[in-house]
Amino acid sequence: MSVDIKIVEEPKQPMTMNPKKFGMWLFMVTVFMVFAALSSAYIVRRAEGNWSYFELPALFWVNTVVILISSITLQWAYVSAKRDNLESVKIATIITAILGIGFMVGQYFAWADLVTNSIHLVGNPSGSFVYIISGLHGAHVLGGVIYLLILLSATQKGLVHSKSLNRIEMCATYWHFLGGLWLYLFLFLLLYR
Amino acid sequence: MATTATHHDIHHDTHADEHEHHEGNFWTNYIFSQDHKVIAKQFLITGIFWALLGGILSVIFRLQLGFPDASLEWLRPVLGGWITPDGKLNQEFYLALVTMHGTIMVFFVLTAGLSGTFSNFLIPLQIGARDMASGFLNMLSYWFFFTSSVIMFISLFISTGPAGGGWTIYPPLSALPQAISGSGLGMTMWLVAMALFIVSSLLGGINYITTIINMRTRGMSFTKMPLTIWAFFFTAIIGLLSFPVLFAAALLLIFDRSFGTSFYLSDIYIQGQALAHEGGSAILFQHLFWFLGHPEVYIVLLPALGISSEIIATNSRKPIFGYKAMIGSMLFIAILSFIVWAHHMFVTGMNPFLGSIFMLLTLIIAVPSAVKIFNYVTTLWRGNIRFTPGMLFSIGLVSFFLTGGITGIFLGNSAIDIQLHDTYFVVAHFHLVMGSASFFGMMAGVYHWFPKMFGRMMDHRLGAIHFWITFVGVYLVFFPLHYIGIAGFPRRYYSFTNFAFSSGFADLNMLVSVAAILTLAAQFIFLFNFFYSMFRGKLAPANPWNSNTLEWTTPRNPQHGNWPGEIPAVYRWPYDYSKPGAKEDFIPQNVPYSETPESNLPHENDQIKLESSGDSGSIVIGPKH
């Protein structure tokens, strides 16, 4: 009893972190929970049988590489911002955004592959799940790309530099999260077919 | 609308009293305000509106259940076509009434109205912050809720009626518009409204957690936080983890309804026609739904428990008994709430072994719940109890939590559940333990913090009358329902007149309905008291209840920013009531130990040196011993 009181009694500022960054982490928790729900729904439904098996489109592999590279380029932007190299920040952010858009286009063509394989949104839930999971993830990537464009305009206005890294840190956190999320979802779909 | 008009008036009133200059215009101050206190009042007023509507809906279907032969022709001016030509309630509309009553009460009143009001109001005031972490997101949270409310409200008036598949919206009933009229447009609007509601809850929850962790004033360590804040903290975390799951469930349902997928649908014939849906699982929806649905019970209940902890300690003039045990039990309840969902599904054909595991986990919840009740009672024990309306409602909460909780032990048992599942016994159980207990917590909070919200006191006598009628009324409504449930009355049936066994219970059903009407009528005493006191109530002193927490150190009508000067620092826990040797029977959190040498314990005297370090000119009092 007396031990912990001694430690905490002095009226000092409690330990805190930037509220916006903290909020971003909490937001990522909610996004993760949506996908955790979908993947557990997938497992529960699959366990009940009547589950059609099909190959995932090969394009998913390419897209996975694309989104992982985009994480590297955004990290490059972040490191450049730390060194006040604003031109590289802009270039790297633009490349990241283009890769992000490329990822979404790739996902769209992957869907087209699924359709040629006659796996449609409507049909056995095994196929519907792939559309819903990748589609919802794509929607979040779209949000991420918009976030990148906002970051780009902030960089343009000189709001991102080595003394003001919050914006780019938060954007990078979210973007890495989206990449990691896709990696998880893809592995999940590969392992539980 | 009504909400806006009221706000306008409230604030003009405070304006006249305070003579303080407001920045911004009417719209930014009162409507699209980013001030947590205004947002809290917006949530409260909207919540009260919904509570009244939800209560009225329940009385309409109680009329049908209590007086199945009576003519409801007199309701035609209000309900129009929902009264059949022979003066009866339309049967599908009955289902819609039950559905909307549940949805409104669980989500719009006891989630948004309770958490939204008190988390917003109390978190910054009690932890010593100027406002929420993000005022803008907080404002968005309210307006998402408002939009959701508008959509849900409009759905009451469409020609096919609001959603009718029960508040749990189980498919296939909710997924097929052909099934009942309530599964048509009404269900679509329900889903849209709930999606917006989820966004609102998540924005709110993110803000509450961020604020509690990052915005506390100097000295406000976790072990000095009031239990209200702990309760809001756990509530927000539960919401953050469970609402996304409801979102996922609703998303799949939307695809089933509108895009022809088969997540939840399989092998269904309607009027001899086979539907194209193939390969879905209706049980899947139940898993997803109850993964939210059960934590939702605690999202509703924990804030009420936190509020009553604070009020009971204050009005017993005693420290809360077992402060850390209270926190621990809330944490334990929060963890358990995620691993008991399948007790809602014992009769879905689940593996009996799995059933026993979920049964065990469910029954373990009785342990932290009992700890809480024990602590409430021991806090009351030999206290100098002041029966303020807030205190009465808090004690009422403890009573409901106990009586309703005990029936949970029956229902949590997977064997007994086979008999009791889907009967009025379940209805009685959750209306007492979750519905009434949380409602009483909300009422207690309104009575207790009304002086801080509006700068005036509510009338004690009317509050006491409101309490007694509601308290007796609630027991009269829900106690008989246990018997009706054990007798085998299923929930959600329109009428029991065709079953011979039911005739012996007709009187009991009538009694329940009369009690329900009386209980609803008593709420108008509250409404009068609430709105009358807002303008004409006695002016509140700065600290009307002699309470210790920081919100009572603000001016009578705190302006944006809450404290005119520096935010007070915190030196002690919030429950120093009736401390031996102290001059008064309470010592607020912002009073340093150096000012209270007469009541300090030896280890607290040691703290004095820490307090004054770096603060030159202050007197250092050495330890007494």
Interface residues (C-beta under 8 A of the other chain):
Chain A: M1 S2 D4 I5 K6 V8 E9 E10 P11 K12 Q13 P14 T16 M17 N18 P19 K20 F22 G23 L26 F27 V29 T30 V31 M33 V34 F35 A36 A37 L38 S40 A41 V44 R45 E48 N50 W51 S52 L121 V122 G123 N124 P125 S128 F129 I132 L136
Chain B: A133 S134 L137 L202 G205 I206 N207 I209 T210 T211 I213 N214 M215 R216 R218 G219 M220 S221 F222 T223 K224 L240 L241 S242 F243 P244 V245 F247 A248 A249 L251 L252 F255 F259 G260 T261 S262 F263 S266 A276 E278 G279 G280 S281 I283 L284 H287 L288 F291 A569 V570 Y571 P592 H603 E604 D606 Q607 L610 E611 S613
